[in-house]
Amino acid sequence: MFEKEKQSVIEAGIKLDRYGLIALSGGNVTLRMPSGEILVTPSGMIYEDMVPEDVLVMDIEGKVLEGERKPSVDSKALLYILKKMPQVNAVIHTHQPYATAVGLITDELPCNLTTLANATRGAVKVCPYSSAASMQMGVETVENIGDKLAVILKHHGVISVGDSLKQALYACVYLEEAAKTYSIAYGMNPNVPLMTPEQIERAVEVFRHYGQGTTDLPEELQYN
């Protein structure tokens, strides 16, 4: 069941590799179905080698409903996030290098680009360390993410969330772009200019009208 959705999970994983957010079989992708079932990528498989049958169907408690593969070792943490955040339907975990590097030297990636404001809704917090396969990954995410769409796991990587795979994917991709830009700017001058709260708020609102399936930008948000 859910063949089309399983394929979309695989395609999201392939895009993580394409944008340099993972290597080989790193990271994972999780998607909640409207009927409540959870699609989880298998442990230790390269996304390009996956077929829909490799993606597992689980319930929110972690029982495998369909699939012969071993689920991601992070499944407990991923399911914890989905259980505690009912507004979230997709969770992506990556090992993206620039965001992870920023997390080694600061407690927050400040908002320095409109795309970061667009995709994560502002600055992204750095969580205390939690190892792979630990429930603590999920606990730290829930406790630190607030109203944003991503967190950085210290010494580990990134977790992004969304109401769809697209939203979660945008969050981790644009987070990496912002982290890379911040790293380059910081190397030239540690006093990196940041966006104001007003600029961030406007960027978040503008992004709600981004794409072909949304309404036109309200007049009050348009520049003269």
N, C-alpha and C positions, 0 to 999 in steps of 0.2 A: 504494500500500500504506500501511498504518497510518493510515487515514482517521480513525478514532476518536481516536487519539493525537494526530494533527495538529490536530484540533479542540480538544483539551484544551490544546495549546500556545497556540493562538490565544486561547482563553478566559483563560488565565493572563495573557497580554499585555494583554487588555482590563481585567483586574482591576488590573494595575499602573497603568493610566491612571485607573481609578476611585478608587484610593487615593492618587492624587497623587504617584506615584513616578516617572513619566515624563511627557513632553509629546510630542504628535504621534507621530513614528516613533522616538523615543529608546529606547535599551536593546534587549535581545534575550532570547530564551528558548530554551533547548536541553534536549533530553530524549534520554537513551540508552534504546534498546529492549533487551529481554532477549536478543535475538538479536545484539546488538552494533551495529546501525545507529544513527546519530545524527540526530535531527530538529532542524533549525536554522531560525529565522525568517529571512525575506529582508531584505535591506538596504533601508532607506529607505521602508518601507511602514507605514502606520497600521494598527494591529491590527484595528480595526473594519472595515477594508476588505478584510481577508484572507479567503481561502477555503482549505480544506485543500490544494488544489493549489499554493498559494503557498509552503507550508512545504517546505523541501528535505530530502531524505534523503541523508546523507553517510556515508562510512566514517570510522574514527578517524584516518586519515591525511589527510582533507580532500577525498577524491575524491567528487564529486557522483554519487550513484547514481540519483536521481530528482528531477525538478524543473527548471523552465526559468528560475527567478528567480536573481538574483545573491544569494549567501548573505550573511549579516551580515558586515560588515567586521572584526568581532572573532572570526571563526570560528577562526582559528589559536590564539588565546588560550583560547577555550572548549574546543576539542579537547585542548589541552595539559592543562587542568585535569582533564578526563575521563580522559585517558591516565595522569596521575600519581596520580589519586585514584580507584581502581577501586570504592571503596564509594559514590561519588557517581553518581547517575543524572540529576540535574537541575541546571542552572546558570542563574541569572537575573542579568542585568546591568541596573542602573537608574541614573538620574541624580537620585535622591531628594534634595530640597534640605536638609532638616534634618540628616540624617546626613552629607551632604557638607560642610555648614557646620561641624559639630562637628569634622570631619577637618581643617579649616583651622587650628584653634587648639589641637589636642591630638594626641597619638600613640595615644590609645585612648579609646573611649567606655566609661566604667566602667559596671558593672552597677548600675542604679538602679531597675529595675522587675522585678517577677516575670515579666512577659510577655517581657522581654528574656532573662532566664534560661531561661524556657520554650523560646523559639523559636531562640535562637542559642547557648545553653548558657553564657552569661556575657558578660563584657566583650568588645568587638569592637575589634580592632587597626586602626590606620590604616597603610596601605601607602605607600611612597614613590610619587611621581607616575609614572604610565605613560599614554601617550596612547592614544586610540582607534585601533583597527586594529593595535596592537602586540602581539607575543608577550609582551612584558614584563607586560602585564595578567595573563596566566595565571601567569607565573613569580612575580610578587609575591603573587598569591593563594595559590598552593601553599606558598610559603615563609613566609607570615605567618598563615595561617588556623588552624594547629594543630588542636585538637580542636573548634573552634567551627564555626558554619555560615554565617558571613559575614565579610567584611572591607570596610573603607572604602578606596577609592582616592583618595588626596589630589588635590585639584583636579579630581576626575573624577566619582565616584559610588560605587556599591556593587556587589559581587558576592556573591550568596548561593548556597549549594549545599544539596543534600538527596538523600535516597534516593528522593524523589518530587517531583513539581512542587508538591504541597501543602506539603511540608516546606520547600522553598526559598522558596515564596511567603510562608509564615508568617514565615520568618526576615527577609525584607526589609521586610515590612509592620510587624512589631513592632519591628524595629530603628528604623524611622522614628518610630514612636510614642515610643520611649524617647529618641531624639535630640531630638525636639520637647520632651518633658517636661524633659529635662536642660537644654536651651537656656533654657526659661522659668525654671526654678529657678536656674540660674547667673546669670541677669540680676537676680534678687532677692538672691542670696547665693552668691558663688563657692564657698563651702564646702558643696557639695551632699552630703547624707548618702547613703551607698552601702550596698548589701546586703553582709552578711558572707559569707565563703566557705561557711559552713554553710547559710545561707539560700539561697544560689545552688544548692548541691548538692541541697537538698531540692526546690527549684522545678523543677530539671531532671528529677529522678526523678518528681515528681508528673505532669509533662507527658507522660511516657511512657505514662500511663494515661488520657490525655485523649482523648475522642471515643467514638463508639458502637461502634467495632470493636476496642476494647482491653479488657483484663481490668480488673476492679474494683481500686480503690486498695487496696494492702495495709494491713492494720490498723496496722502500725507507722508508716505515713505519715499516718494520719488523726489529726486533732486530737480530743482528748477533749471 
